[in-house]
Amino acid sequence: MNKSNKRQNLAGQIYLHYRVTAGKNFRLKQFPPDQTMGLRPKDKPVIKEELVAGIQQLAELQERLYAQDRWAVAAHSFKQLDAAGKDSTIKHVMSGINPQGCQVFSF
C-alpha cells in the first residue's frame, strides 16, 4: 500500500468516526476529549506528514471549486472555551486555503 492509500485510509477512518450522522441523536459526550484514534506520540511525524498532505489537497480542491464557480464547501468550526486552541488549529488546517476564495460568517 502506498503513502497516498495509507493517507486516505487514515483520513477516512477519522472522518467516518467523527462524522455526525445521527442528527438530533448526536451527543458530543459520546466522544471522550482524550480520544486519539489509536495514534500515539511516536506517530507525530506521520501525523505532521498527513497534515501537510491534507493542506495541499484542500488547496487543490479549492482551486477546482473556485474555477467551476458552481459549488461551495461549508466548513463549520468548533466551539470550545477560550484559550482552548481553536485559533491555532484553524490556522494550521486552513493554511493552504486562499483567503480570496473564502467567505466567513459569524453565527
Buried (B, 14 or more C-beta within 10 A) or exposed (E): EEEEEEBBEBBEEEEEEEEEEEEEEEEEEEEEEEEEEEBEEEBEEBEEEBBEBBBEBBBEEBEEBBEEEEEEEEEEEEEEEEEEEBEEEEEEBBEBBEEEEEEEEEE
